[in-house]
Amino acid sequence: MAAALSRPYQEAEDFVRRQKAVHLDETGWRERRLRAWLWARVTQKVAVFRLARARSKAEAKAQLGEGFLGTAVTDRFAGYM
């Protein structure tokens, strides 16, 4: 399934990174005993989810991509600033 969805997932992620506004949020997640966060990037047309080991400014930037020029709509979590 991962191989079959690889290309559509990348297309959705690329689409989100080109938008003028992206809603960005994360929630706690556990994998066995390891802590992770489920990140959501949501636009009017597409939502993309990804698990990550970090909840930080660096991870927020990674979620949006290096060249993101739009506005990130967040809950103003201090770690994003």
C-alpha positions as CSV (number, residue, x, y, z in Angstrom):
1,M,0.0,0.0,0.0
2,A,2.8,2.4,0.9
3,A,4.4,2.0,-2.6
4,A,1.0,2.5,-4.3
5,L,0.3,5.7,-2.4
6,S,3.8,7.1,-2.6
7,R,3.2,9.2,-5.7
8,P,-0.3,10.5,-4.8
9,Y,1.0,11.4,-1.3
10,Q,3.9,13.4,-2.8
11,E,1.5,15.2,-5.1
12,A,-0.7,16.1,-2.2
13,E,2.2,17.3,-0.2
14,D,3.6,19.4,-3.1
15,F,0.1,20.9,-3.6
16,V,-0.2,21.9,0.1
17,R,3.3,23.5,0.1
18,R,2.3,25.8,-2.8
19,Q,-0.9,27.2,-1.2
20,K,-1.2,30.7,0.2
21,A,-2.5,29.5,3.5
22,V,-2.1,26.2,5.3
23,H,-3.6,25.2,8.7
24,L,-0.9,23.4,10.6
25,D,-1.4,21.4,13.8
26,E,-0.1,18.3,15.6
27,T,-1.4,15.9,18.2
28,G,0.4,13.4,20.5
29,W,0.8,9.9,19.1
30,R,2.3,6.7,20.5
31,E,4.0,3.9,18.6
32,R,4.5,1.1,21.1
33,R,6.3,3.0,23.9
34,L,7.8,5.7,21.6
35,R,6.3,9.1,21.6
36,A,5.5,10.8,18.2
37,W,3.2,13.5,16.8
38,L,0.7,13.3,14.1
39,W,1.0,16.4,12.0
40,A,-1.9,17.8,9.9
41,R,-1.5,20.2,7.1
42,V,-4.9,21.3,5.8
43,T,-6.0,23.5,2.9
44,Q,-9.5,24.1,1.4
45,K,-8.9,21.2,-1.0
46,V,-6.3,18.8,0.5
47,A,-5.3,17.5,3.9
48,V,-1.9,15.8,4.4
49,F,-1.0,13.9,7.6
50,R,2.5,12.7,8.6
51,L,4.0,11.2,11.8
52,A,7.1,12.8,13.2
53,R,9.3,12.3,16.3
54,A,9.5,16.0,17.0
55,R,7.1,18.8,17.9
56,S,9.3,21.9,17.2
57,K,9.9,24.9,15.1
58,A,12.3,22.9,12.9
59,E,9.6,20.2,12.4
60,A,6.9,22.7,11.6
61,K,9.2,24.2,8.9
62,A,10.0,20.7,7.6
63,Q,6.3,20.0,7.3
64,L,5.8,23.1,5.2
65,G,8.9,22.8,3.1
66,E,12.0,25.0,2.8
67,G,10.4,27.3,0.1
68,F,7.0,27.8,1.8
69,L,6.0,31.4,1.1
70,G,2.4,31.2,2.3
71,T,0.8,31.8,5.7
72,A,0.8,29.1,8.3
73,V,-2.4,29.2,10.4
74,T,-1.6,27.7,13.8
75,D,-2.7,27.7,17.4
76,R,0.5,29.8,18.2
77,F,2.2,27.0,20.1
78,A,5.4,28.6,21.5
79,G,7.5,25.9,19.9
80,Y,6.6,27.2,16.4
81,M,7.9,30.7,17.1
